[in-house]
Amino acid sequence: MGHCPQGGRSVLDPHAGRYAARTAGMTASEIRALFAVASRPEVVSLAGGMPNLAALPLETIAAETARIIAEDGLTALQYASAQGLPVLREQICEVMSLEGVAAHPDDVLVTVGSQMGLDLVARLFCDPGDVVVAEGPSYVGALGSFAAYQAEVAHVAVDAHGLVPEGLRAALRQARNAGRRVKLLYTIPNFHNPSGVTLAVERRAEILEICRAHGVLVVEDNPYGLLGFDGRTYPALHSMDPENVVYLGSFSKTFASGLRVGWVLAPHAVREKLVLAAESATLCPPTLNQMIVSRYLATQDWRGQIGVFRENYRERRDAMLRALEEFLPPGCSWTEPDGGFYVWVKVPEGVHTKAMLPRAVDARVAYASGTGFYTNGLGGRRMRLSYCYPSPERIREGVRRLAGVLASEPALIPSFGPVAGLRERAPETV
């Protein structure tokens, strides 16, 4: 601990006066702060979005990785291009073609996970005070990146069919009338995190038209698009308007999250600036990790493996929905996702999910409070439940424990009073 020379008073951070102004927007994620607690074996964690990797052919992957190092180690362990390996960029284009994207490898940038791509896009486009429109709720990692670059997020409600076009129009009008500049629409169109809903196909062209008319760039974050439980894929927004959409992709949900290999597909001029930004951030993405992903795509039945993941997650989704129906008390409702990792639950009037969380952990179950997915104080009556990682049996037990906590919450209100700010300040339709 540092010491202040004036009066001998100690200070928590002797460097506090040196930080850049933008660090004021850096706060701890509510969801990531849960990981230490949720990883305890006695706690059923319905909080984190960790992929279930047990179905991967680990022995084969180990053998191929050893072969890469033995045969191409001088390349695999060396620096490489900041844009990513050409062969992997070609393979990424093949992956995106499953969703109607016709891309050239030159317009793909390989990143250290799609989170890096998101951060680079925010760095390129967001000045302090700019507005980014995003679904309400929205992915917590995106909210953190936009805050780091001092952009303000304007949430637009979603319903069972995804982002509401009229809500988008209203948000853009409001920003214009206030003299604010909207730079980006950030959206997760497929199996949304955290709500689980999918943007209806008939809305996609309308939303793209709205953004183009208002001079707003669309950032399409699509880590779950190939994980539809009926095998259906939806047309990527980029496939419908490639000159006004930046596409973020990832192998974290369809192969291995620990390899941290993602990508950005962007219009050519944007891609050039993204490469420069990537050089300053990481110099180059890890060559070995790229080669492991490339070898996997070249030698394994990766489409079949995605099908295995779909079945595993569908089984867990079904277990979650059955348990919610069986155990949750009256006054609860939830989304029914057709893919991805998450169910979005609304709890009864008078319950605040952030305030309730310590009592849930005491009951050995964890979830993600809805407040972490908004920047404007909403979400107190919402929670995200993840079904991707626990077994169906653990999911059922976790929901049973959660239901017990929920059932006892209203009884606490006469004693302790309602939580300040509990009442939602704007309507939420999901």
C-alpha positions in Angstrom: 0.0 0.0 0.0 1.3 3.5 -0.9 1.5 6.3 1.6 0.5 9.9 1.1 3.3 12.3 2.4 0.7 14.8 3.6 -0.4 13.9 7.1 0.9 10.3 6.6 -2.5 9.1 5.3 -2.4 5.9 3.4 -4.1 5.7 0.0 -5.4 2.7 -1.8 -3.8 3.6 -5.1 -0.8 6.0 -5.3 -1.2 6.1 -9.1 -4.8 7.3 -9.1 -3.9 10.7 -10.5 -2.0 9.2 -13.4 -4.7 7.1 -15.1 -6.3 8.2 -18.4 -9.8 9.6 -18.1 -11.3 6.6 -19.9 -10.4 4.3 -17.1 -13.3 5.8 -15.1 -15.6 3.6 -17.2 -13.8 0.4 -16.3 -15.7 -1.6 -13.8 -15.7 -5.3 -12.8 -18.1 -7.5 -14.6 -20.8 -8.9 -12.4 -20.8 -12.2 -14.3 -17.0 -12.7 -14.3 -16.9 -11.8 -10.6 -19.1 -14.9 -10.0 -16.6 -17.4 -11.5 -14.6 -18.0 -8.3 -17.8 -18.8 -6.4 -19.5 -20.7 -9.2 -16.5 -22.9 -9.7 -16.8 -24.5 -6.2 -17.9 -28.1 -6.7 -20.8 -27.9 -4.2 -22.4 -25.0 -6.2 -24.5 -25.8 -9.3 -23.4 -23.0 -11.6 -26.1 -21.8 -14.1 -24.1 -18.5 -14.4 -21.2 -18.9 -16.9 -21.4 -19.6 -20.6 -18.6 -22.2 -20.7 -18.9 -24.6 -23.7 -19.1 -28.3 -22.9 -16.0 -29.7 -24.5 -16.4 -33.3 -23.4 -17.6 -34.4 -26.8 -14.4 -33.3 -28.6 -12.0 -35.9 -29.9 -9.2 -35.0 -27.5 -6.8 -37.8 -28.4 -7.0 -36.9 -32.1 -6.5 -33.2 -31.4 -3.5 -34.0 -29.1 -1.9 -36.2 -31.9 -2.5 -33.5 -34.5 -1.0 -30.8 -32.3 2.1 -32.9 -31.6 2.4 -33.5 -35.4 2.2 -29.7 -36.0 5.1 -29.0 -33.6 7.1 -32.0 -34.9 6.7 -31.2 -38.5 6.1 -27.4 -38.6 7.4 -26.3 -35.2 9.7 -23.6 -36.6 6.6 -22.0 -38.1 4.1 -22.8 -35.4 6.2 -21.3 -32.7 7.3 -18.2 -34.6 5.8 -14.8 -35.2 3.3 -14.5 -38.2 1.2 -12.0 -40.0 -1.0 -9.7 -37.9 -3.9 -10.5 -40.2 -3.7 -14.3 -39.5 -2.6 -17.3 -41.5 -3.9 -17.2 -45.1 -5.0 -20.9 -45.0 -7.1 -20.3 -41.9 -8.7 -17.2 -43.4 -9.7 -19.2 -46.4 -11.2 -21.8 -44.1 -13.1 -19.1 -42.1 -14.7 -18.0 -45.3 -15.9 -21.6 -45.8 -17.4 -21.6 -42.3 -19.2 -18.3 -42.9 -20.6 -19.6 -46.2 -22.9 -21.8 -44.2 -24.8 -18.6 -43.3 -24.8 -17.1 -46.8 -21.7 -15.0 -46.5 -19.6 -14.7 -49.6 -16.3 -13.4 -48.3 -12.7 -13.0 -49.6 -9.9 -14.1 -47.3 -8.2 -10.7 -47.7 -11.1 -9.1 -45.8 -10.8 -11.5 -42.8 -8.7 -10.6 -39.7 -7.9 -13.4 -37.2 -8.2 -12.2 -33.6 -7.5 -13.5 -30.1 -11.2 -14.4 -29.6 -14.0 -12.4 -31.0 -13.8 -10.2 -27.9 -10.6 -8.7 -29.3 -12.4 -8.0 -32.6 -15.1 -6.2 -30.7 -12.6 -4.2 -28.8 -10.8 -3.2 -32.0 -14.0 -2.1 -33.6 -14.9 0.0 -30.6 -11.4 1.5 -30.7 -11.7 2.5 -34.3 -15.2 4.0 -34.2 -16.0 5.2 -30.7 -15.0 8.7 -29.6 -15.9 9.8 -26.0 -19.6 10.7 -26.0 -20.6 8.7 -29.1 -23.7 6.5 -28.8 -23.8 2.8 -29.5 -27.2 1.2 -29.9 -27.6 -2.3 -28.5 -30.3 -4.7 -27.5 -31.6 -4.4 -24.0 -30.3 -6.7 -22.5 -26.9 -7.1 -24.2 -23.7 -9.1 -23.9 -21.7 -7.9 -20.9 -18.3 -8.1 -22.7 -19.6 -5.6 -25.3 -20.9 -3.2 -22.7 -17.5 -3.3 -21.1 -15.7 -2.5 -24.3 -17.9 0.4 -25.2 -17.6 1.8 -21.7 -13.8 1.6 -22.0 -13.9 3.9 -25.0 -16.3 6.2 -23.2 -19.2 5.5 -25.5 -22.8 5.6 -24.2 -25.0 2.6 -24.8 -28.7 3.2 -25.8 -30.7 0.0 -25.2 -33.4 -1.0 -27.5 -36.0 -3.6 -26.3 -36.2 -7.1 -27.8 -39.3 -9.3 -28.0 -39.7 -13.0 -28.9 -38.6 -12.1 -32.5 -35.5 -10.2 -31.5 -34.6 -6.5 -31.8 -37.7 -4.4 -32.3 -37.4 -2.2 -35.4 -39.6 0.6 -34.2 -37.6 0.7 -31.0 -34.4 1.1 -33.1 -36.0 4.0 -35.0 -37.1 5.7 -31.8 -33.6 5.4 -30.3 -32.0 6.9 -33.4 -34.6 9.7 -33.4 -34.0 10.4 -29.7 -30.2 10.6 -30.2 -30.5 12.9 -33.2 -32.9 15.2 -31.4 -30.4 15.4 -28.5 -27.6 16.2 -30.9 -25.8 12.9 -30.2 -23.9 10.9 -32.8 -24.8 7.2 -33.1 -21.8 5.3 -34.5 -22.8 1.7 -34.2 -25.6 -0.8 -33.8 -24.2 -3.8 -31.9 -26.4 -6.8 -32.2 -26.3 -10.6 -31.6 -29.0 -11.8 -34.1 -28.8 -15.5 -33.4 -29.6 -17.2 -30.1 -28.9 -13.9 -28.3 -26.8 -13.6 -25.2 -28.4 -13.3 -22.7 -32.1 -13.5 -23.9 -31.8 -16.5 -26.1 -34.1 -15.1 -28.8 -33.3 -14.9 -32.5 -33.9 -12.0 -34.8 -36.7 -12.9 -37.2 -35.6 -13.2 -40.8 -38.3 -10.7 -42.0 -36.9 -8.1 -39.6 -33.3 -8.3 -40.8 -33.6 -6.3 -44.0 -35.7 -3.7 -42.2 -33.1 -3.2 -39.5 -30.3 -3.0 -42.1 -32.3 -0.4 -44.0 -32.8 1.7 -40.9 -29.1 1.7 -40.1 -28.0 2.6 -43.6 -30.5 5.4 -43.8 -29.2 6.9 -40.5 -25.5 6.3 -41.3 -25.0 3.8 -38.6 -22.5 0.9 -39.0 -23.8 -2.6 -37.9 -21.7 -4.8 -35.8 -23.0 -8.4 -36.0 -21.7 -10.6 -33.2 -22.4 -14.2 -34.2 -20.8 -16.8 -31.9 -23.8 -19.1 -31.7 -25.2 -19.0 -35.3 -24.3 -22.7 -36.1 -25.8 -24.0 -32.9 -29.5 -24.0 -33.8 -31.1 -27.1 -32.3 -33.0 -28.0 -35.5 -29.8 -27.5 -37.6 -31.2 -24.4 -39.2 -29.0 -21.5 -40.0 -30.1 -17.9 -40.6 -28.8 -15.5 -43.2 -26.1 -13.4 -41.7 -26.7 -9.7 -41.7 -23.3 -9.3 -43.5 -24.7 -11.5 -46.3 -27.5 -8.9 -46.8 -25.4 -5.7 -46.6 -21.7 -6.5 -46.7 -20.6 -2.8 -47.1 -22.3 -1.7 -43.9 -21.9 -4.7 -41.6 -18.8 -5.8 -39.6 -19.1 -9.5 -38.7 -17.5 -11.0 -35.6 -17.0 -14.7 -35.5 -15.5 -17.2 -33.1 -14.4 -20.9 -32.8 -15.0 -20.7 -29.0 -18.5 -22.2 -29.2 -18.0 -24.6 -32.1 -14.5 -25.9 -31.3 -12.4 -24.8 -28.3 -12.8 -21.6 -26.3 -9.3 -21.9 -24.7 -7.6 -21.5 -28.0 -8.9 -18.0 -28.3 -9.3 -17.9 -32.0 -11.9 -15.6 -33.5 -12.2 -13.3 -36.5 -13.6 -10.1 -38.0 -14.9 -9.8 -41.5 -15.1 -6.1 -42.5 -15.5 -3.9 -45.5 -12.1 -3.6 -47.2 -11.2 -0.1 -45.9 -12.3 -1.0 -42.4 -10.2 -4.2 -42.5 -7.1 -2.2 -43.3 -7.5 -0.1 -40.2 -8.3 -3.2 -38.1 -5.1 -4.8 -39.1 -3.1 -1.7 -38.0 -5.0 -1.7 -34.7 -4.4 -5.4 -34.2 -0.6 -4.9 -34.8 -0.5 -2.4 -32.0 -2.6 -4.6 -29.7 -0.9 -8.1 -30.1 1.6 -7.8 -33.0 0.1 -11.1 -34.3 -2.4 -13.7 -33.1 -0.8 -17.0 -31.7 0.5 -19.0 -34.6 0.3 -22.4 -32.9 -3.4 -21.9 -32.0 -4.3 -20.9 -35.5 -2.5 -23.9 -36.9 -4.4 -26.2 -34.5 -7.7 -24.8 -35.6 -6.7 -25.0 -39.2 -5.6 -28.6 -38.9 -8.8 -29.5 -37.1 -10.9 -27.9 -39.9 -8.8 -29.7 -42.6 -8.7 -33.2 -41.0 -11.8 -33.6 -38.8 -15.5 -33.7 -39.5 -16.1 -30.3 -38.0 -19.6 -30.1 -39.4 -20.5 -33.4 -37.7 -18.9 -32.2 -34.5 -21.1 -29.1 -34.5 -24.0 -31.5 -34.9 -22.8 -33.3 -31.8 -22.6 -30.0 -29.9 -26.1 -29.1 -31.0 -27.5 -32.4 -29.7 -25.7 -32.0 -26.3 -27.0 -28.4 -25.9 -30.5 -29.3 -27.0 -30.6 -32.0 -24.4 -29.5 -29.5 -21.8 -31.9 -26.9 -23.0 -34.8 -29.4 -22.7 -33.7 -30.3 -19.2 -33.7 -26.6 -18.2 -37.1 -25.9 -19.6 -38.6 -29.0 -17.9 -37.1 -28.0 -14.6 -38.3 -24.4 -14.9 -41.8 -25.6 -15.6 -41.7 -28.1 -12.7 -40.1 -26.0 -10.0 -40.3 -22.2 -10.5 -43.1 -20.5 -8.5 -46.0 -18.6 -10.0 -45.1 -15.2 -11.5 -42.0 -16.4 -13.3 -41.7 -16.6 -17.1 -38.8 -17.4 -19.4 -37.7 -17.5 -23.1 -37.5 -20.8 -25.0 -34.4 -20.6 -27.1 -34.0 -22.6 -30.4 -30.2 -22.6 -30.0 -27.3 -21.3 -28.1 -26.6 -21.4 -24.4 -29.1 -19.3 -22.4 -32.6 -18.9 -21.0 -33.7 -15.4 -19.8 -36.0 -15.6 -16.8 -38.3 -13.0 -15.4 -39.0 -13.3 -11.6 -42.0 -12.2 -9.6 -42.8 -8.6 -8.6 -40.8 -7.6 -5.5 -37.8 -9.9 -6.2 -34.4 -8.3 -7.2 -32.0 -10.8 -8.7 -28.9 -9.0 -7.8 -30.0 -8.7 -4.1 -31.0 -12.3 -4.1 -27.8 -13.7 -5.5 -25.9 -14.1 -2.1 -28.8 -16.1 -0.8 -28.8 -18.3 -3.9 -25.1 -18.9 -3.5 -25.8 -19.9 0.2 -28.2 -22.4 -1.3 -25.5 -23.7 -3.6 -26.7 -22.4 -6.9 -25.5 -19.5 -9.0 -27.0 -17.5 -11.9 -26.2 -14.2 -13.6 -28.3 -11.3 -12.5 -30.0 -9.4 -15.2 -28.5 -6.1 -14.0 -25.1 -7.0 -15.5 -26.6 -6.9 -19.1 -27.7 -3.3 -19.0 -26.0 0.1 -18.5 -29.1 1.9 -17.4 -30.1 0.2 -14.2 -32.6 -2.2 -15.7 -32.7 -6.0 -15.3 -33.4 -6.3 -11.6 -36.3 -8.7 -12.3 -34.3 -10.8 -14.8 -31.7 -13.5 -14.6 -29.7 -15.4 -17.2 -29.5 -19.2 -16.7 -26.9 -21.1 -18.7 -27.6 -24.7 -19.6 -24.5 -25.3 -21.7 -22.1 -26.8 -19.2 -23.8 -28.7 -16.4 -25.3 -32.2 -17.0 -29.1 -32.5 -17.3 -29.2 -33.9 -13.7 -27.2 -30.9 -12.3 -29.4 -28.5 -14.2 -32.5 -30.0 -12.6 -31.0 -29.9 -9.2 -29.8 -26.3 -9.7 -33.2 -25.1 -10.8 -34.8 -26.9 -7.8 -32.4 -25.0 -5.4 -33.1 -21.8 -7.2 -36.8 -22.2 -6.9 -36.5 -22.7 -3.2 -34.7 -19.3 -2.9 -37.2 -17.6 -5.1 -40.1 -18.9 -3.1 -38.7 -17.5 0.1 -37.8 -14.0 -1.3 -41.2 -12.3 -1.1 -41.4 -13.2 2.6 -38.3 -11.1 3.2 -39.7 -7.9 1.7 -42.0 -7.0 4.7 -39.0 -7.3 7.0 -36.4 -5.5 4.9 -38.4 -3.5 2.4 -38.0 -3.5 -1.4 -34.7 -2.9 -3.0 -34.1 0.7 -4.1 -34.5 1.0 -7.9 -36.3 -2.3 -8.3 -39.1 -1.0 -10.4 -38.1 -1.1 -14.0 -37.7 2.4 -15.4 -38.8 1.4 -18.9 -40.8 -1.5 -20.3 -39.0 -4.7 -21.2 -40.8 -7.0 -23.6 -38.7 -10.1 -23.1 
